[in-house]
Amino acid sequence: MNNLRHMMSPLDFSVDELEQLFDVANDIEKNMGKYSHACDGKILATAFYEPSTRTRLSFETAMLRLGGKVIGFADAKSSSAAKGESVADTIRVISCFADICAMRHPKEGAPMVAAEKSIIPVINAGDGGHQHPTQTLTDLLTIRSLHGNLGGFTIGLCGDLKFGRTVHSLINALVRYKDIHFIFISPKELRVPDYITEMLNVRGITYEEVIKLEDVMDKLDLLYMTRVQKERFFNEEDYIRLKDFYVLDKAKMEMAKPTMHILHPLPRVNEISVEIDDDPRAAYFNQVQYGLYVRMALILTLLNKTDAHMNDGLLREF
């Protein structure tokens, strides 16, 4: 394939390229049928070495909606990794069968190793506590669609800011946009890593760190809730102590702006009460839908099948 390109990080795409990607995603949202044969004859391999529901099914649905087919595995135990096969060898094998691969792996950097050895595009579908780029693309598209643009807002990120790869990826992506103020809401044990605050200081981007969600609810245009991730803890006692530190309920929502939107990468445990689901400001299930559109747009882009003009329904390669 000419111009082979991978997606390891949201920063792999320029701001302008992301705008084009989001334009395609929004066009898919409005004109799904126009893209139903865009990937006829193409195969997506989903190589998931750790459990996933939304991300894996979203990728598979995206390819099926584009007219392509899907192969893959949903657990390392059902792949040759259980026999000791390396990621590098696995991607070489997958490259013989598929046209594009989405990989999730518990080890940071594993998808990058695959990309270096692959002759097909590789998408990082999450690597340990490091990156989750397509969730970040989903978050950005959701914010752009609901807020109107990517800039000029105050966003609160609440919960596990230490281990949350979605949080780290989103912050690194948002710093490229103008006039964004970050509010980090977490217990001291789960505060955002120093390298992130140091990066914000160097860039001159404003932020504040607080412990109580109630103290800042009225300031927020967007609230990004996260779960405390049991799988990232070494000590179960620490997990039990912190897992219920934040619960977003109606009482807290009464303090928020009527225009504020709530985002969550899912799955949730109990950090957002189910009584919030019917609140018009709850956007986390909208995020899931936007995740489908953005993954469809990403597959098209990496396979060089993007509709450049999106006005005549004719997909062309470039």
Backbone hydrogen bonds in HBPLUS format (Angstrom, degrees):
<---DONOR---> <-ACCEPTOR-->    atom                        ^
c    i                          cat <-CA-CA->   ^        H-A-AA   ^      H-
h    n   atom  resd res      DA  || num        DHA   H-A  angle D-A-AA Bond
n    s   type  num  typ     dist DA aas  dist angle  dist       angle   num
A0007-MET N   A0122-VAL O   3.03 MM 115  6.44 164.2  2.06 153.5 156.9     1
A0124-ASN N   A0007-MET O   2.81 MM 117  6.07 171.2  1.81 168.2 165.1     2
A0012-ASP N   A0009-SER O   2.93 MM   3  5.43 165.7  1.95 117.2 121.4     3
A0013-PHE N   A0010-PRO O   3.30 MM   3  6.02 168.1  2.31 115.6 118.9     4
A0018-LEU N   A0014-SER O   2.88 MM   4  6.18 152.5  1.96 151.1 158.9     5
A0019-GLU N   A0015-VAL O   2.96 MM   4  6.26 151.2  2.05 145.7 153.5     6
A0020-GLN N   A0016-ASP O   3.08 MM   4  6.41 154.2  2.15 145.9 152.1     7
A0021-LEU N   A0017-GLU O   2.93 MM   4  6.20 154.8  1.99 144.6 152.0     8
A0022-PHE N   A0018-LEU O   2.81 MM   4  6.06 159.1  1.85 153.6 158.7     9
A0023-ASP N   A0019-GLU O   2.89 MM   4  6.10 145.8  2.01 142.6 152.4    10
A0024-VAL N   A0020-GLN O   3.05 MM   4  6.35 153.8  2.12 146.8 152.9    11
A0025-ALA N   A0021-LEU O   2.96 MM   4  6.29 157.4  2.01 145.7 152.4    12
A0026-ASN N   A0022-PHE O   2.85 MM   4  6.08 158.6  1.89 149.4 154.2    13
A0027-ASP N   A0023-ASP O   2.96 MM   4  6.16 143.4  2.10 139.1 149.5    14
A0027-ASP N   A0024-VAL O   3.08 MM   3  5.00 118.9  2.47  92.0 107.7    15
A0028-ILE N   A0024-VAL O   2.84 MM   4  6.16 151.6  1.92 151.4 159.6    16
A0029-GLU N   A0025-ALA O   2.95 MM   4  6.26 152.2  2.03 144.1 151.9    17
A0030-LYS N   A0026-ASN O   3.19 MM   4  6.45 146.1  2.31 136.8 144.3    18
A0031-ASN N   A0027-ASP O   2.73 MM   4  5.81 144.3  1.86 148.1 159.4    19
A0034-LYS N   A0031-ASN O   3.05 MM   3  5.62 142.9  2.19 116.3 125.7    20
A0035-TYR N   A0032-MET O   3.06 MM   3  5.76 156.2  2.12 120.1 126.3    21
A0036-SER N   A0033-GLY O   3.26 MM   3  5.18 171.2  2.27 108.5 110.4    22
A0038-ALA N   A0035-TYR O   3.14 MM   3  5.10 171.1  2.15 111.1 113.2    23
A0040-ASP N   A0037-HIS O   3.29 MM   3  5.21 160.9  2.33 112.4 108.6    24
A0039-CYS N   A0066-LEU O   2.71 MM  27  5.23 165.5  1.73 157.4 152.9    25
A0042-LYS N   A0039-CYS O   3.00 MM   3  5.35 159.9  2.04 137.9 136.5    26
A0069-LYS N   A0042-LYS O   2.92 MM  27  6.36 157.9  1.97 154.4 161.6    27
A0099-ASP N   A0043-ILE O   2.88 MM  56  5.36 163.0  1.90 142.7 148.4    28
A0044-LEU N   A0069-LYS O   2.84 MM  25  6.25 163.8  1.87 156.3 157.7    29
A0071-ILE N   A0044-LEU O   2.90 MM  27  6.31 156.2  1.96 155.9 161.6    30
A0045-ALA N   A0100-ILE O   2.89 MM  55  6.30 161.9  1.92 154.7 160.5    31
A0102-ALA N   A0045-ALA O   2.86 MM  57  6.29 158.1  1.91 161.9 169.2    32
A0046-THR N   A0071-ILE O   2.89 MM  25  6.38 155.2  1.95 147.3 152.7    33
A0073-PHE N   A0046-THR O   2.92 MM  27  6.27 146.4  2.03 163.3 170.8    34
A0047-ALA N   A0102-ALA O   2.82 MM  55  6.10 154.9  1.89 155.4 163.5    35
A0104-ARG N   A0047-ALA O   2.98 MM  57  6.40 154.2  2.05 140.9 146.9    36
A0048-PHE N   A0073-PHE O   3.09 MM  25  5.97 164.4  2.12 149.6 151.5    37
A0049-TYR N   A0104-ARG O   2.83 MM  55  5.81 176.3  1.83 150.1 149.8    38
A0057-LEU N   A0053-THR O   3.01 MM   4  5.95 163.1  2.04 153.1 158.1    39
A0058-SER N   A0054-ARG O   2.77 MM   4  5.69 146.9  1.88 144.8 154.9    40
A0059-PHE N   A0055-THR O   2.98 MM   4  6.21 160.8  2.02 150.6 154.4    41
A0060-GLU N   A0056-ARG O   2.97 MM   4  6.22 166.5  1.98 153.3 157.4    42
A0061-THR N   A0057-LEU O   2.81 MM   4  5.87 161.9  1.85 145.4 151.0    43
A0062-ALA N   A0058-SER O   2.86 MM   4  5.95 153.6  1.92 143.3 151.3    44
A0063-MET N   A0059-PHE O   3.08 MM   4  6.38 162.0  2.11 153.2 155.7    45
A0064-LEU N   A0060-GLU O   3.03 MM   4  6.25 162.7  2.06 149.4 154.7    46
A0065-ARG N   A0061-THR O   2.80 MM   4  5.92 157.7  1.85 153.3 159.1    47
A0066-LEU N   A0062-ALA O   3.13 MM   4  6.33 131.9  2.38 136.3 148.5    48
A0066-LEU N   A0063-MET O   3.12 MM   3  5.05 131.4  2.37  93.4 106.8    49
A0068-GLY N   A0063-MET O   2.91 MM   5  5.22 147.2  2.02 159.9 150.0    50
A0067-GLY N   A0064-LEU O   3.04 MM   3  5.09 159.2  2.09 104.2 110.1    51
A0078-SER N   A0075-ASP O   2.96 MM   3  5.53 153.2  2.03 115.7 123.5    52
A0079-SER N   A0076-ALA O   3.06 MM   3  5.19 160.5  2.10 111.7 113.4    53
A0082-ALA N   A0079-SER O   3.18 MM   3  6.07 162.0  2.21 120.7 123.6    54
A0083-LYS N   A0080-SER O   2.91 MM   3  5.12 147.8  2.01 101.7 112.0    55
A0085-GLU N   A0080-SER O   3.10 MM   5  5.58 162.9  2.13 140.2 135.9    56
A0084-GLY N   A0081-ALA O   2.94 MM   3  4.89 156.9  2.00 102.0 109.2    57
A0090-THR N   A0086-SER O   2.94 MM   4  6.19 158.9  1.99 148.6 155.2    58
A0091-ILE N   A0087-VAL O   2.96 MM   4  6.19 162.8  1.99 155.5 158.1    59
A0092-ARG N   A0088-ALA O   3.25 MM   4  6.43 148.2  2.36 136.9 145.4    60
A0093-VAL N   A0089-ASP O   3.07 MM   4  6.40 152.2  2.15 148.7 155.6    61
A0094-ILE N   A0090-THR O   2.87 MM   4  6.17 167.5  1.88 155.1 158.6    62
A0095-SER N   A0091-ILE O   2.84 MM   4  5.91 150.4  1.93 143.0 150.5    63
A0096-CYS N   A0093-VAL O   2.93 MM   3  5.41 148.2  2.04 110.5 120.3    64
A0097-PHE N   A0094-ILE O   2.88 MM   3  5.30 148.8  1.98 111.0 120.7    65
A0098-ALA N   A0094-ILE O   2.91 MM   4  5.97 164.4  1.93 170.7 175.9    66
A0101-CYS N   A0121-PRO O   2.94 MM  20  6.32 158.9  1.99 159.6 166.5    67
A0123-ILE N   A0101-CYS O   2.75 MM  22  6.15 154.9  1.81 157.2 165.7    68
A0103-MET N   A0123-ILE O   2.88 MM  20  6.16 167.8  1.89 173.8 174.6    69
A0125-ALA N   A0103-MET O   2.66 MM  22  5.18 164.5  1.68 142.8 142.1    70
A0105-HIS N   A0126-GLY O   2.92 MM  21  6.38 159.0  1.96 160.8 167.6    71
A0128-GLY N   A0105-HIS O   2.90 MM  23  6.40 137.1  2.09 144.4 152.3    72
A0110-ALA N   A0107-LYS O   3.25 MM   3  5.77 167.1  2.27 132.4 133.2    73
A0112-MET N   A0109-GLY O   3.08 MM   3  5.16 122.5  2.42  99.1 114.1    74
A0113-VAL N   A0109-GLY O   3.09 MM   4  6.47 151.5  2.18 152.8 160.6    75
A0114-ALA N   A0110-ALA O   3.05 MM   4  6.41 157.6  2.10 150.6 156.9    76
A0115-ALA N   A0111-PRO O   2.85 MM   4  6.12 156.2  1.90 145.9 152.3    77
A0116-GLU N   A0112-MET O   3.02 MM   4  6.27 150.9  2.11 147.5 154.4    78
A0117-LYS N   A0114-ALA O   3.05 MM   3  5.35 138.6  2.23 104.7 116.1    79
A0118-SER N   A0114-ALA O   2.94 MM   4  5.91 118.9  2.32 146.1 163.3    80
A0118-SER N   A0115-ALA O   3.35 MM   3  5.03 147.7  2.47  92.8 101.9    81
A0127-ASP N   A0131-GLN O   3.10 MM   4  5.73 153.2  2.17 153.1 158.6    82
A0130-HIS N   A0127-ASP O   3.00 MM   3  5.68 156.9  2.05 139.1 144.3    83
A0135-GLN N   A0132-HIS O   3.08 MM   3  5.60 132.5  2.32 112.6 125.0    84
A0136-THR N   A0132-HIS O   3.16 MM   4  6.51 151.0  2.25 147.3 156.1    85
A0137-LEU N   A0133-PRO O   2.86 MM   4  6.23 153.5  1.93 149.9 157.2    86
A0138-THR N   A0134-THR O   3.00 MM   4  6.08 152.0  2.08 132.5 140.3    87
A0139-ASP N   A0135-GLN O   2.81 MM   4  6.13 155.1  1.88 147.5 154.3    88
A0140-LEU N   A0136-THR O   2.86 MM   4  6.10 163.2  1.89 154.3 158.3    89
A0141-LEU N   A0137-LEU O   2.92 MM   4  6.08 165.0  1.94 151.0 155.1    90
A0142-THR N   A0138-THR O   2.90 MM   4  6.06 159.4  1.94 149.3 155.5    91
A0143-ILE N   A0139-ASP O   2.90 MM   4  6.13 164.5  1.93 152.3 156.2    92
A0144-ARG N   A0140-LEU O   2.86 MM   4  6.05 167.7  1.87 152.9 156.7    93
A0145-SER N   A0141-LEU O   2.88 MM   4  5.98 158.2  1.93 148.4 154.5    94
A0146-LEU N   A0142-THR O   2.93 MM   4  6.05 156.1  1.99 150.9 157.0    95
A0147-HIS N   A0143-ILE O   2.71 MM   4  5.46 161.0  1.74 151.1 158.0    96
A0148-GLY N   A0144-ARG O   2.93 MM   4  5.03 135.1  2.13 118.8 130.0    97
A0152-GLY N   A0178-LYS O   3.05 MM  26  6.43 147.8  2.16 145.1 151.6    98
A0152-GLY N   A0179-ASP O   2.99 MM  27  4.65 119.2  2.37 102.2 119.2    99
A0153-PHE N   A0179-ASP O   3.17 MM  26  6.73 126.5  2.47 142.7 157.3   100
A0181-HIS N   A0153-PHE O   3.09 MM  28  6.52 158.9  2.14 146.9 153.4   101
A0221-ASP N   A0154-THR O   2.92 MM  67  5.36 166.7  1.94 148.0 152.1   102
A0222-LEU N   A0154-THR O   3.23 MM  68  6.55 146.6  2.35 155.5 156.7   103
A0155-ILE N   A0181-HIS O   2.98 MM  26  6.39 155.0  2.04 165.1 173.2   104
A0183-ILE N   A0155-ILE O   2.94 MM  28  6.19 149.3  2.04 154.6 153.3   105
A0156-GLY N   A0222-LEU O   2.87 MM  66  6.23 165.6  1.89 155.1 157.1   106
A0224-TYR N   A0156-GLY O   2.71 MM  68  5.99 175.0  1.71 174.6 174.9   107
A0157-LEU N   A0183-ILE O   2.91 MM  26  6.31 157.2  1.96 160.2 166.7   108
A0185-ILE N   A0157-LEU O   2.86 MM  28  5.93 176.2  1.86 159.6 158.4   109
A0158-CYS N   A0224-TYR O   2.91 MM  66  6.13 167.3  1.92 154.3 157.2   110
A0226-THR N   A0158-CYS O   2.97 MM  68  6.14 127.2  2.26 154.4 169.1   111
A0159-GLY N   A0185-ILE O   2.93 MM  26  6.42 151.9  2.01 162.1 171.3   112
A0161-LEU N   A0190-LEU O   3.07 MM  29  5.56 134.8  2.28 152.2 157.1   113
A0168-HIS N   A0164-GLY O   3.18 MM   4  6.53 163.8  2.21 152.4 156.0   114
A0169-SER N   A0165-ARG O   2.98 MM   4  6.08 167.7  2.00 150.5 153.8   115
A0170-LEU N   A0166-THR O   2.98 MM   4  6.05 158.7  2.02 142.8 149.1   116
A0171-ILE N   A0167-VAL O   2.97 MM   4  6.16 166.5  1.99 156.8 159.6   117
A0172-ASN N   A0168-HIS O   3.12 MM   4  6.29 170.6  2.13 150.5 153.2   118
A0173-ALA N   A0169-SER O   2.99 MM   4  6.18 139.1  2.17 142.3 153.6   119
A0173-ALA N   A0170-LEU O   3.18 MM   3  5.07 125.1  2.50  91.9 106.1   120
A0174-LEU N   A0170-LEU O   2.86 MM   4  6.04 158.5  1.91 154.1 159.8   121
A0175-VAL N   A0171-ILE O   3.16 MM   4  6.29 143.3  2.30 154.1 161.0   122
A0176-ARG N   A0173-ALA O   3.44 MM   3  6.15 167.1  2.46 114.5 118.3   123
A0177-TYR N   A0174-LEU O   2.96 MM   3  5.57 166.9  1.97 124.1 126.6   124
A0182-PHE N   A0206-THR O   3.21 MM  24  6.52 168.3  2.23 145.6 144.1   125
A0208-GLU N   A0182-PHE O   3.01 MM  26  6.55 135.4  2.21 141.0 154.4   126
A0184-PHE N   A0208-GLU O   2.81 MM  24  6.16 164.9  1.83 168.0 167.8   127
A0210-VAL N   A0184-PHE O   2.84 MM  26  6.22 165.2  1.86 167.1 171.1   128
A0186-SER N   A0210-VAL O   3.13 MM  24  6.66 154.7  2.20 160.2 159.5   129
A0190-LEU N   A0187-PRO O   2.97 MM   3  5.49 149.6  2.07 114.8 123.6   130
A0191-ARG N   A0188-LYS O   3.44 MM   3  5.25 164.8  2.46 108.5 106.0   131
A0196-ILE N   A0193-PRO O   3.10 MM   3  5.68 143.2  2.24 111.8 121.0   132
A0198-GLU N   A0194-ASP O   2.81 MM   4  5.94 159.6  1.86 158.4 164.9   133
A0199-MET N   A0195-TYR O   3.11 MM   4  6.08 146.8  2.23 126.7 135.0   134
A0200-LEU N   A0196-ILE O   2.95 MM   4  6.28 154.9  2.02 150.1 156.8   135
A0201-ASN N   A0197-THR O   2.91 MM   4  6.13 154.2  1.98 145.4 152.4   136
A0202-VAL N   A0198-GLU O   3.00 MM   4  6.23 159.1  2.04 147.9 153.0   137
A0203-ARG N   A0199-MET O   3.06 MM   4  6.26 152.8  2.13 144.6 151.8   138
A0204-GLY N   A0200-LEU O   2.96 MM   4  6.01 115.5  2.39 136.9 152.7   139
A0205-ILE N   A0200-LEU O   2.94 MM   5  5.07 161.3  1.98 151.0 151.2   140
A0204-GLY N   A0201-ASN O   3.16 MM   3  5.04 146.8  2.28  96.1 106.1   141
A0215-ASP N   A0212-LYS O   3.27 MM   3  5.62 143.8  2.41 104.3 113.1   142
A0216-VAL N   A0213-LEU O   3.13 MM   3  5.83 161.2  2.16 120.6 125.6   143
A0219-LYS N   A0216-VAL O   2.93 MM   3  5.42 158.4  1.98 119.2 126.4   144
A0220-LEU N   A0217-MET O   3.37 MM   3  5.72 158.0  2.42 110.6 116.1   145
A0261-HIS N   A0221-ASP O   3.17 MM  40  6.60 151.6  2.26 137.5 141.8   146
A0223-LEU N   A0261-HIS O   2.92 MM  38  6.31 158.7  1.97 162.2 165.3   147
A0263-LEU N   A0223-LEU O   2.78 MM  40  6.06 168.6  1.79 157.1 160.1   148
A0225-MET N   A0263-LEU O   2.87 MM  38  6.17 155.0  1.93 165.3 157.1   149
A0232-ARG N   A0229-GLN O   3.09 MM   3  5.60 159.1  2.14 113.8 120.3   150
A0233-PHE N   A0230-LYS O   3.18 MM   3  5.54 165.2  2.20 113.0 117.7   151
A0238-ASP N   A0235-ASN O   3.17 MM   3  5.51 124.4  2.49 104.0 116.3   152
A0239-TYR N   A0235-ASN O   3.29 MM   4  6.69 155.6  2.35 146.3 153.1   153
A0240-ILE N   A0236-GLU O   2.96 MM   4  6.19 166.3  1.98 155.0 157.3   154
A0241-ARG N   A0237-GLU O   3.02 MM   4  6.17 152.8  2.10 143.5 151.1   155
A0242-LEU N   A0238-ASP O   3.08 MM   4  6.23 142.3  2.23 144.5 153.6   156
A0242-LEU N   A0239-TYR O   3.17 MM   3  5.30 127.7  2.46  98.0 111.0   157
A0243-LYS N   A0239-TYR O   2.85 MM   4  5.66 137.8  2.03 156.6 165.5   158
A0245-PHE N   A0242-LEU O   3.09 MM   3  5.17 160.4  2.13 119.3 117.4   159
A0248-LEU N   A0271-GLU O   2.72 MM  23  5.93 170.4  1.73 140.5 141.5   160
A0273-SER N   A0248-LEU O   2.91 MM  25  5.95 174.0  1.91 159.9 162.0   161
A0253-MET N   A0249-ASP O   3.03 MM   4  6.32 156.4  2.08 150.4 158.0   162
A0254-GLU N   A0250-LYS O   3.01 MM   4  6.24 134.0  2.23 146.6 156.7   163
A0255-MET N   A0252-LYS O   3.00 MM   3  5.53 154.0  2.07 112.1 120.1   164
A0256-ALA N   A0253-MET O   3.07 MM   3  5.16 154.2  2.14 104.0 112.0   165
A0260-MET N   A0257-LYS O   3.23 MM   3  5.23 166.8  2.25 105.3 109.2   166
A0262-ILE N   A0281-ARG O   2.81 MM  19  5.99 160.2  1.84 157.6 156.7   167
A0283-ALA N   A0262-ILE O   2.90 MM  21  5.46 153.4  1.97 144.7 152.5   168
A0276-ILE N   A0273-SER O   2.97 MM   3  5.72 167.2  1.98 121.6 125.9   169
A0277-ASP N   A0274-VAL O   3.12 MM   3  5.38 153.6  2.20 107.2 114.8   170
A0279-ASP N   A0276-ILE O   2.87 MM   3  5.25 159.6  1.91 117.7 124.6   171
A0282-ALA N   A0279-ASP O   2.90 MM   3  5.52 168.0  1.91 125.3 129.4   172
A0287-GLN N   A0283-ALA O   2.94 MM   4  6.27 142.7  2.08 146.3 157.2   173
A0290-TYR N   A0286-ASN O   2.91 MM   4  6.27 161.7  1.95 156.1 161.7   174
A0291-GLY N   A0287-GLN O   2.77 MM   4  6.00 141.0  1.92 146.5 158.3   175
A0292-LEU N   A0288-VAL O   3.30 MM   4  6.71 140.4  2.47 140.2 148.6   176
A0292-LEU N   A0289-GLN O   3.11 MM   3  5.31 127.9  2.39  99.9 112.3   177
A0293-TYR N   A0289-GLN O   3.29 MM   4  6.72 160.8  2.33 149.8 153.6   178
A0294-VAL N   A0290-TYR O   2.92 MM   4  6.13 164.8  1.94 155.5 159.2   179
A0295-ARG N   A0291-GLY O   3.08 MM   4  6.10 152.0  2.16 139.3 146.5   180
A0296-MET N   A0292-LEU O   2.98 MM   4  6.19 153.3  2.05 149.5 157.0   181
A0297-ALA N   A0293-TYR O   2.99 MM   4  6.25 158.5  2.03 146.6 152.5   182
A0298-LEU N   A0294-VAL O   2.87 MM   4  6.06 147.3  1.98 139.5 148.8   183
A0299-ILE N   A0295-ARG O   2.95 MM   4  6.08 164.0  1.98 148.1 151.5   184
A0300-LEU N   A0296-MET O   3.08 MM   4  6.30 164.9  2.11 149.4 153.5   185
A0301-THR N   A0297-ALA O   2.96 MM   4  6.13 153.6  2.03 141.8 149.4   186
A0302-LEU N   A0298-LEU O   2.91 MM   4  6.12 169.0  1.92 159.4 160.8   187
A0303-LEU N   A0299-ILE O   3.00 MM   4  6.07 141.4  2.15 144.6 154.8   188
A0305-LYS N   A0300-LEU O   2.69 MM   5  4.80 172.1  1.70 158.0 155.3   189
A0304-ASN N   A0301-THR O   3.05 MM   3  5.02 156.8  2.11 104.4 108.9   190
